[in-house]
Amino acid sequence: QVQLVESGGGLVQSGGSLRLSCAASGNIFSIHAMGWYRQAPGKQRELVADITNGGSANYADSVKGRFTISRDNAKNTVYLQMNSLKPEDTAVYYCSAERVLLPRSWGQGTQVTVSS
């Protein structure tokens, strides 16, 4: 089992910044990539960004140039720095751990609200 605990969500004005954190615990050796997904009301959950153990990052087109994903392997923590936030970034953000031959693990979600 892998446990993921997110923090850092909140309310911010358009153009502002937030940083999300996700700390992993448990069977962390089964994790080969971590990422952030988001789900807005009435929409499907979508990938925002992910990063492999080797540091290779992937971003959704909608956040490229504004969001940066990073990880601190010593702390088993992944971060999502979100700059130039837009109202359309409003969603519940979920941390995800992709595991080798095991089901994906999810955090409980953290709300990000961007006001116009």
N, C-alpha and C positions, 0 to 999 in steps of 0.2 A: 504493500500500500504506500501511496505517496500522498502527503497532505500539503495543500497549497493555501497560504494565507495572504490575501491582498490588502493593500492599504494605499491611501493617497488620493482617492476620488474626492469629488466635491463640486462646488458651484464656482464658476469662473465666467468672466465677461469675454465676449468675442475678442480674439486677438491675444488672450492671455495664455498662461502656461500652467501645466500640472505635471507632476511626476508620480507615476504609479510604481509600486513595489510589490513583489511577490516572493515570499520565502517558502522554500520547499523543505520538507522533512520526511523522514521515513525511508523507504527504499529508493534513495536518490540515485543509486548506481544503475537503476533500470532506465533512467531518463537519458535520451539522446538529443532531445531538443525541447525548448520551452518557448511559449509564445503568448500573445494576447489576442483575444477575440472580443467582439462586441456585438450587442444585440439591442437595437432600438425597438420601441413599441411597434408591433405589427410587422416587423421585418425578421428575416432569418438571421441567425448568428453568422458573422463573417469574420474571416481572418483579418487582423490588423497588421501584425508583424510576428515573425518568429526568428529564433536564433538557435543554431546547433551548438553542440558541445565544443566544436572547433571554432566557433565565433562567426560562422557564416550567417548573415541576416537576410531576411526577405520581408518586403513590405507590400501592402496593398497600394494600388496606384493612387487612391484617394488621400493617402497620408505621406507619400514620398516627399521628402524635403521638409516636412514639418515634424514628424515623429522620429525618434531614435530609440531602438531597443538595444539594451546592453545587459551583460551578466557579470556577476561577481561569483566565480566558482568557489572561492574560499568561504563565502557566506551562503552558498546555494540560493542565491537571490537573483532575480531578473527584474530589470527596470524598463519602464516605458516613459521616456521624456516626450511630452506633448507640447509643442509650441504652435503659435498662430492658430489657436483653436477656433473652430467655427461652430455655429449652432447645429449643423448637421453631424458633428462629432458626438452629440448628446446620445448616450446609450449606457447600458450596463456593460462594464468591461470585465472579462473573465480571463484569469490566468489559466494556462493549459500546459501540461507536461506530456510530451509524446514519449512513450515507453517502448522498449524493445520487446516485441511479442506479447505485450500486455495492453489492456485497455487504456485509453487516454484518461488522465486525471484532470479534474477541473477544480478551480477555486470557487468560493461562494459568490463572487461578483462584487464589484464596487461601482457605484453610480457616478457618472460624470455628466454634469449638466453645464452647457455653455449658453449663456444668455446673450441675446442680440442687443 
